[in-house]
Amino acid sequence: MSYGTFKEEKPFKKGDIIVYAVVAIVIVAVSLAVYLPKKNTEEITYFDVFFGEEKLFSYDFSTKRITITEFGKDKINVTDGEKIRVNIATEKGSNELEIGERYVKMVVADCSSHPDCVEKFSPLTTGGKAIVCLPHAIKVVSYGGISSEVKI
């Protein structure tokens, strides 16, 4: 009894391999576009300080103008010197910022012996960056150039 002859087929044909390769390239391209951070290389021009959603303070590097909002007037203390120090005291605790030539950084926070906002965040030197102190609900947001997209 003869069962006939069967032609052995390859698991993938040439067309299949091309389609799979194109799909893989598209997936890699989309993943890179989504997951690689977008860098704003614009030099910092100003920054804002928020307590929760309320703006407390702004500093403009080009004019060296300090603006303390009505909401921030009893929470902000500025000490001018070689580097400007900004003390932020709220009911949740206190933080201190240092403003130098085209940078701002968090230098003191009393939330713990190892505050992340002091130890883990680099100084803000370009727009589109932020320093966040979660226990104290303080955000420092930098802007550069004409517009900056900030992701917090």
N, CA, C and O of each residue as an XYZ file, in Angstrom:
608
protein
N       0.818     -1.153      0.000
C       0.000      0.000      0.000
C       0.881      1.242      0.000
O       1.799      1.380      0.809
N       0.585      2.110     -0.901
C       1.396      3.302     -1.088
C       0.641      4.511     -0.545
O      -0.546      4.709     -0.805
N       1.344      5.269      0.182
C       0.743      6.474      0.759
C       1.015      7.708     -0.091
O       0.551      8.791      0.267
N       1.681      7.608     -1.104
C       2.002      8.719     -1.971
C       3.296      9.385     -1.545
O       3.918      8.992     -0.558
N       3.672     10.344     -2.260
C       4.898     11.061     -1.935
C       4.532     12.424     -1.374
O       3.620     13.098     -1.854
N       5.244     12.790     -0.382
C       5.034     14.104      0.225
C       6.264     14.953     -0.033
O       7.404     14.510      0.108
N       5.988     16.191     -0.415
C       7.082     17.129     -0.607
C       7.362     17.770      0.756
O       6.461     18.308      1.399
N       8.592     17.703      1.170
C       8.959     18.286      2.452
C       9.023     19.801      2.301
O       9.811     20.317      1.508
N       8.183     20.523      3.072
C       8.180     21.984      2.991
C       9.102     22.559      4.048
O       9.234     22.013      5.144
N       9.738     23.669      3.704
C      10.569     24.371      4.657
C       9.643     25.098      5.631
O       8.560     25.533      5.239
N      10.054     25.238      6.901
C       9.173     25.885      7.875
C       8.888     27.351      7.537
O       7.804     27.852      7.832
N       9.848     28.038      6.924
C       9.655     29.436      6.548
C      10.012     29.601      5.082
O      11.026     29.092      4.605
N       9.159     30.318      4.387
C       9.459     30.651      2.999
C      10.162     31.993      2.980
O      10.153     32.710      3.980
N      10.763     32.338      1.872
C      11.512     33.587      1.736
C      10.629     34.794      2.070
O      11.075     35.716      2.753
N       9.389     34.794      1.595
C       8.468     35.903      1.875
C       8.161     36.042      3.353
O       8.039     37.154      3.868
N       8.034     34.895      4.048
C       7.771     34.918      5.490
C       8.928     35.574      6.244
O       8.716     36.396      7.136
N      10.133     35.205      5.877
C      11.313     35.754      6.548
C      11.390     37.260      6.352
O      11.737     37.981      7.287
N      11.081     37.739      5.185
C      11.105     39.187      4.910
C      10.066     39.904      5.771
O      10.357     40.950      6.353
N       8.855     39.348      5.855
C       7.802     39.969      6.665
C       8.219     40.016      8.131
O       8.050     41.041      8.791
N       8.769     38.901      8.650
C       9.211     38.867     10.043
C      10.333     39.868     10.298
O      10.354     40.514     11.345
N      11.245     40.003      9.379
C      12.352     40.951      9.537
C      11.828     42.390      9.577
O      12.275     43.188     10.401
N      10.887     42.721      8.694
C      10.322     44.078      8.671
C       9.584     44.357      9.985
O       9.715     45.444     10.547
N       8.813     43.389     10.474
C       8.086     43.566     11.735
C       9.073     43.763     12.885
O       8.856     44.623     13.739
N      10.136     42.989     12.920
C      11.136     43.125     13.981
C      11.797     44.500     13.937
O      12.006     45.111     14.984
N      12.125     44.991     12.759
C      12.741     46.319     12.621
C      11.788     47.410     13.105
O      12.204     48.343     13.791
N      10.516     47.292     12.750
C       9.526     48.284     13.183
C       9.391     48.262     14.712
O       9.328     49.320     15.339
N       9.347     47.075     15.312
C       9.221     46.976     16.767
C      10.427     47.604     17.457
O      10.263     48.325     18.440
N      11.622     47.346     16.966
C      12.829     47.925     17.552
C      12.809     49.447     17.416
O      13.135     50.155     18.369
N      12.431     49.958     16.242
C      12.407     51.408     16.020
C      11.403     52.094     16.945
O      11.710     53.132     17.530
N      10.217     51.527     17.078
C       9.194     52.119     17.948
C       9.648     52.056     19.406
O       9.467     53.020     20.150
N      10.230     50.942     19.818
C      10.717     50.816     21.194
C      11.786     51.850     21.505
O      11.760     52.459     22.574
N      12.717     52.056     20.600
C      13.760     53.058     20.819
C      13.167     54.458     20.916
O      13.577     55.251     21.764
N      12.211     54.761     20.060
C      11.591     56.089     20.081
C      10.834     56.336     21.372
O      10.821     57.459     21.876
N      10.202     55.303     21.915
C       9.401     55.456     23.121
C      10.255     55.439     24.384
O      10.048     56.254     25.284
N      11.209     54.520     24.458
C      11.922     54.304     25.708
C      13.226     55.072     25.873
O      13.698     55.221     27.000
N      13.816     55.558     24.809
C      15.025     56.358     24.970
C      14.627     57.744     25.433
O      13.717     58.343     24.860
N      15.280     58.267     26.448
C      14.905     59.601     26.938
C      15.211     60.670     25.897
O      16.223     60.634     25.197
N      14.295     61.610     25.833
C      14.514     62.747     24.947
C      15.296     63.794     25.726
O      14.876     64.216     26.802
N      16.404     64.200     25.196
C      17.250     65.149     25.900
C      16.948     66.563     25.424
O      16.869     66.834     24.226
N      16.785     67.439     26.379
C      16.674     68.854     26.080
C      18.035     69.442     26.418
O      18.380     69.600     27.589
N      18.789     69.758     25.407
C      20.136     70.255     25.636
C      20.176     71.774     25.741
O      21.247     72.376     25.810
N      19.002     72.380     25.752
C      18.956     73.828     25.927
C      19.440     74.170     27.329
O      18.984     73.579     28.307
N      20.340     75.100     27.426
C      20.839     75.534     28.727
C      19.677     76.076     29.559
O      18.760     76.701     29.027
N      19.727     75.831     30.861
C      18.669     76.295     31.754
C      18.569     77.823     31.670
O      19.577     78.528     31.721
N      17.339     78.317     31.539
C      17.130     79.765     31.523
C      16.411     80.231     32.789
O      16.661     81.330     33.283
N      15.517     79.388     33.310
C      14.867     79.703     34.585
C      14.340     78.429     35.205
O      14.307     77.385     34.553
N      13.927     78.505     36.460
C      13.302     77.360     37.111
C      12.227     77.850     38.059
O      12.228     78.998     38.502
N      11.297     76.932     38.359
C      10.215     77.193     39.300
C      10.300     76.176     40.429
O      10.772     75.055     40.239
N       9.833     76.584     41.614
C       9.744     75.695     42.765
C       8.272     75.609     43.151
O       7.594     76.625     43.302
N       7.788     74.368     43.309
C       6.394     74.128     43.658
C       6.303     73.392     44.987
O       7.154     72.565     45.315
N       5.258     73.705     45.744
C       4.877     72.923     46.917
C       3.529     72.331     46.556
O       2.526     73.042     46.496
N       3.505     71.027     46.316
C       2.303     70.417     45.744
C       2.117     70.986     44.350
O       3.019     70.889     43.517
N       0.986     71.566     44.089
C       0.725     72.178     42.778
C       0.869     73.704     42.799
O       0.697     74.355     41.768
N       1.180     74.270     43.954
C       1.287     75.721     44.089
C       2.721     76.186     43.857
O       3.660     75.655     44.448
N       2.877     77.178     42.995
C       4.205     77.740     42.749
C       4.599     78.640     43.915
O       3.831     79.497     44.351
N       5.832     78.418     44.413
C       6.355     79.219     45.510
C       7.342     80.275     45.044
O       7.372     81.387     45.570
N       8.151     79.915     44.048
C       9.367     80.677     43.764
C       9.776     80.468     42.312
O       9.558     79.396     41.747
N      10.372     81.502     41.707
C      10.965     81.403     40.363
C      12.289     82.146     40.368
O      12.484     83.107     41.113
N      13.194     81.676     39.518
C      14.470     82.361     39.349
C      14.813     82.371     37.874
O      14.790     81.331     37.216
N      15.136     83.558     37.349
C      15.530     83.727     35.950
C      17.029     83.982     35.897
O      17.511     84.971     36.451
N      17.775     83.091     35.230
C      19.231     83.202     35.199
C      19.722     84.391     34.371
O      20.753     84.982     34.695
N      19.003     84.745     33.315
C      19.488     85.840     32.472
C      19.360     87.196     33.157
O      20.230     88.051     32.998
N      18.293     87.401     33.914
C      18.099     88.689     34.590
C      18.466     88.619     36.076
O      18.518     89.642     36.759
N      18.719     87.400     36.568
C      18.981     87.149     37.994
C      17.814     87.622     38.857
O      17.994     88.058     39.995
N      16.617     87.524     38.287
C      15.414     87.979     38.972
C      14.830     86.862     39.823
O      14.623     85.746     39.347
N      14.570     87.173     41.079
C      13.933     86.270     42.032
C      12.479     86.699     42.170
O      12.183     87.874     42.386
N      11.572     85.726     42.043
C      10.154     86.003     42.230
C       9.606     85.048     43.277
O       9.664     83.830     43.112
N       9.077     85.607     44.348
C       8.420     84.810     45.375
C       6.928     85.092     45.258
O       6.499     86.243     45.330
N       6.144     84.039     45.077
C       4.707     84.207     44.898
C       4.034     84.545     46.226
O       4.642     84.426     47.290
N       2.789     84.961     46.150
C       2.005     85.238     47.344
C       1.914     83.988     48.217
O       2.005     84.077     49.442
N       1.734     82.824     47.589
C       1.658     81.557     48.322
C       2.991     81.219     48.993
O       3.009     80.558     50.031
N       4.101     81.665     48.410
C       5.412     81.320     48.929
C       6.029     82.314     49.887
O       7.081     82.033     50.462
N       5.406     83.474     50.078
C       6.054     84.536     50.850
C       6.386     84.147     52.290
O       7.376     84.633     52.837
N       5.580     83.278     52.920
C       5.886     82.868     54.283
C       6.630     81.525     54.339
O       6.894     81.009     55.425
N       6.970     80.958     53.167
C       7.658     79.674     53.121
C       9.081     79.769     52.567
O       9.847     78.810     52.664
N       9.439     80.914     51.991
C      10.723     81.074     51.301
C      11.580     82.107     52.024
O      11.100     83.173     52.412
N      12.868     81.769     52.199
C      13.851     82.707     52.731
C      15.075     82.621     51.818
O      15.644     81.545     51.635
N      15.477     83.757     51.246
C      16.590     83.798     50.290
C      17.786     84.475     50.941
O      17.667     85.549     51.530
N      18.948     83.824     50.825
C      20.205     84.390     51.304
C      21.106     84.583     50.104
O      21.452     83.622     49.415
N      21.490     85.833     49.852
C      22.332     86.150     48.692
C      23.791     86.131     49.110
O      24.147     86.595     50.194
N      24.616     85.599     48.256
C      26.055     85.536     48.497
C      26.726     85.126     47.201
O      26.206     85.386     46.116
N      27.878     84.485     47.310
C      28.546     83.984     46.110
C      27.603     83.044     45.364
O      27.504     83.084     44.138
N      26.913     82.199     46.130
C      25.858     81.339     45.597
C      24.602     81.663     46.390
O      24.655     81.820     47.610
N      23.491     81.760     45.709
C      22.227     82.085     46.369
C      21.697     80.833     47.055
O      21.699     79.751     46.467
N      21.249     80.974     48.278
C      20.633     79.881     49.029
C      19.160     80.206     49.210
O      18.803     81.318     49.598
N      18.306     79.228     48.925
C      16.866     79.392     49.078
C      16.383     78.343     50.070
O      16.428     77.146     49.788
N      15.919     78.795     51.233
C      15.376     77.888     52.233
C      13.870     77.823     52.043
O      13.190     78.848     51.985
N      13.357     76.590     51.946
C      11.926     76.359     51.767
C      11.431     75.645     53.024
O      11.822     74.507     53.284
N      10.578     76.301     53.803
C      10.056     75.719     55.039
C       8.537     75.596     54.925
O       7.828     76.595     54.803
N       8.055     74.361     54.967
C       6.615     74.105     54.917
C       6.239     73.258     56.123
O       7.102     72.840     56.896
N       4.943     73.009     56.275
C       4.492     72.167     57.380
C       4.984     70.719     57.251
O       4.929     69.965     58.222
N       5.466     70.324     56.063
C       5.976     68.964     55.858
C       7.476     68.850     56.113
O       8.000     67.740     56.197
N       8.176     69.978     56.238
C       9.616     69.952     56.482
C      10.312     71.060     55.731
O       9.666     71.923     55.137
N      11.657     71.035     55.757
C      12.392     72.098     55.077
C      13.425     71.525     54.111
O      13.973     70.441     54.309
N      13.663     72.298     53.067
C      14.646     71.985     52.040
C      15.446     73.248     51.771
O      14.990     74.357     52.052
N      16.643     73.070     51.224
C      17.447     74.214     50.844
C      18.024     73.989     49.450
O      18.586     72.935     49.152
N      17.869     75.011     48.600
C      18.410     74.992     47.241
C      19.648     75.865     47.175
O      19.785     76.839     47.916
N      20.548     75.497     46.272
C      21.706     76.333     45.960
C      21.591     76.723     44.495
O      21.412     75.875     43.621
N      21.699     78.029     44.243
C      21.665     78.538     42.879
C      23.050     79.068     42.560
O      23.548     79.975     43.227
N      23.671     78.497     41.534
C      24.978     78.950     41.084
C      24.874     79.512     39.685
O      23.785     79.847     39.219
N      25.993     79.613     39.025
C      26.026     80.118     37.647
C      25.430     79.065     36.721
O      26.103     78.090     36.386
N      24.189     79.242     36.306
C      23.462     78.354     35.385
C      23.219     76.954     35.928
O      23.250     75.986     35.168
N      22.978     76.829     37.221
C      22.539     75.550     37.785
C      21.761     75.812     39.068
O      21.888     76.860     39.701
N      20.961     74.833     39.423
C      20.283     74.817     40.722
C      20.341     73.381     41.215
O      20.202     72.439     40.435
N      20.547     73.222     42.524
C      20.555     71.875     43.089
C      20.012     71.919     44.504
O      20.066     72.947     45.180
N      19.488     70.784     44.936
C      19.001     70.634     46.300
C      20.202     70.255     47.153
O      20.897     69.287     46.847
N      20.452     71.008     48.217
C      21.621     70.731     49.058
C      21.256     70.237     50.453
O      22.079     69.601     51.112
N      20.037     70.518     50.915
C      19.631     70.082     52.244
C      18.148     69.707     52.202
O      17.333     70.394     51.585
N      17.821     68.599     52.873
C      16.428     68.213     53.100
C      16.390     67.473     54.433
O      17.218     66.600     54.690
N      15.431     67.825     55.274
C      15.401     67.217     56.606
C      14.454     66.021     56.711
O      14.025     65.669     57.810
N      14.124     65.392     55.577
C      13.171     64.279     55.608
C      13.788     62.971     56.097
O      13.069     62.119     56.618
N      15.105     62.790     55.943
C      15.763     61.575     56.427
C      17.266     61.818     56.474
O      17.746     62.885     56.090
N      17.998     60.823     56.946
C      19.456     60.974     56.999
C      20.087     60.808     55.607
O      21.238     61.193     55.401
N      19.340     60.236     54.654
C      19.814     60.082     53.268
C      18.730     60.547     52.306
O      18.108     59.720     51.639
N      18.491     61.855     52.217
C      17.410     62.348     51.361
C      17.740     62.151     49.873
O      18.784     62.593     49.394
N      16.836     61.484     49.159
C      17.044     61.212     47.735
C      17.176     62.484     46.902
O      17.971     62.526     45.963
N      16.405     63.521     47.234
C      16.440     64.734     46.417
C      17.802     65.424     46.481
O      18.159     66.180     45.578
N      18.556     65.167     47.541
C      19.902     65.739     47.682
C      20.941     64.808     47.068
O      21.843     65.254     46.359
N      20.810     63.516     47.343
C      21.852     62.561     46.962
C      21.682     61.949     45.578
O      22.677     61.574     44.958
N      20.469     61.837     45.076
C      20.229     61.112     43.826
C      20.024     62.014     42.607
O      20.213     61.566     41.476
N      19.643     63.267     42.817
C      19.372     64.163     41.694
C      20.588     65.031     41.408
O      21.149     65.653     42.310
N      20.986     65.065     40.147
C      22.088     65.925     39.715
C      21.617     67.373     39.679
O      20.414     67.628     39.623
N      22.543     68.321     39.711
C      22.143     69.723     39.541
C      21.433     69.915     38.203
O      21.799     69.300     37.201
N      20.423     70.765     38.197
C      19.698     71.068     36.962
C      20.490     72.106     36.186
O      20.699     73.222     36.662
N      20.936     71.734     34.976
C      21.718     72.641     34.132
C      21.078     72.850     32.772
O      21.472     73.751     32.032
N      20.089     72.021     32.433
C      19.371     72.151     31.167
C      17.879     72.185     31.447
O      17.429     71.826     32.536
N      17.130     72.614     30.467
C      15.682     72.648     30.616
C      15.088     71.256     30.535
O      15.723     70.314     30.059
N      13.857     71.148     31.008
C      13.145     69.889     30.921
C      13.500     68.871     31.971
O      13.233     67.684     31.785
N      14.094     69.292     33.068
C      14.488     68.375     34.148
C      13.762     68.782     35.429
O      13.168     69.857     35.507
N      13.822     67.900     36.431
C      13.168     68.213     37.702
C      13.883     67.518     38.849
O      14.512     66.475     38.672
N      13.773     68.115     40.021
C      14.174     67.505     41.281
C      12.886     67.393     42.088
O      12.117     68.350     42.186
N      12.659     66.212     42.666
C      11.420     65.992     43.403
C      11.743     65.494     44.805
O      12.507     64.544     44.976
N      11.162     66.135     45.796
C      11.256     65.691     47.187
C       9.856     65.221     47.572
O       8.996     66.031     47.919
N       9.634     63.913     47.511
C       8.294     63.368     47.764
C       7.776     63.608     49.175
O       6.630     64.031     49.330
N       8.580     63.354     50.220
C       8.006     63.549     51.561
C       7.555     64.989     51.819
O       6.592     65.225     52.548
N       8.254     65.937     51.220
C       7.925     67.346     51.450
C       7.064     67.954     50.349
O       6.663     69.113     50.450
N       6.772     67.184     49.294
C       5.951     67.645     48.164
C       6.561     68.863     47.470
O       5.840     69.757     47.027
N       7.897     68.894     47.379
C       8.604     69.993     46.720
C       9.082     69.523     45.343
O       9.659     68.442     45.218
N       8.843     70.328     44.322
C       9.344     70.059     42.967
C      10.106     71.281     42.490
O       9.649     72.412     42.653
N      11.265     71.049     41.902
C      12.038     72.101     41.249
C      12.063     71.727     39.770
O      12.560     70.662     39.405
N      11.528     72.598     38.922
C      11.390     72.293     37.496
C      12.185     73.308     36.696
O      12.011     74.516     36.859
N      13.077     72.801     35.811
C      13.922     73.694     35.012
C      13.363     73.862     33.606
O      12.726     72.964     33.057
N      13.617     75.031     33.043
C      13.177     75.353     31.687
C      14.369     75.907     30.913
O      15.214     76.606     31.472
N      14.429     75.589     29.624
C      15.521     76.075     28.794
C      15.022     76.434     27.417
O      14.093     75.804     26.913
N      15.611     77.417     26.808
C      15.199     77.811     25.458
C      13.818     78.404     25.474
O      13.345     78.918     26.488
N      13.175     78.320     24.311
C      11.841     78.918     24.171
C      10.783     78.094     24.896
O       9.906     78.655     25.553
N      10.857     76.754     24.783
C       9.916     75.904     25.493
C      10.615     74.624     25.912
O      11.533     74.150     25.243
N      10.174     74.082     27.011
C      10.750     72.843     27.516
C       9.607     71.896     27.874
O       8.601     72.305     28.453
N       9.780     70.633     27.522
C       8.830     69.619     27.937
C       9.400     68.956     29.170
O      10.503     68.411     29.142
N       8.644     69.006     30.253
C       9.123     68.457     31.523
C       8.339     67.205     31.824
O       7.109     67.215     31.792
N       9.044     66.121     32.117
C       8.399     64.874     32.505
C       8.770     64.595     33.947
O       9.942     64.422     34.282
N       7.763     64.554     34.788
C       7.994     64.327     36.216
C       7.427     62.984     36.600
O       7.511     62.588     37.763
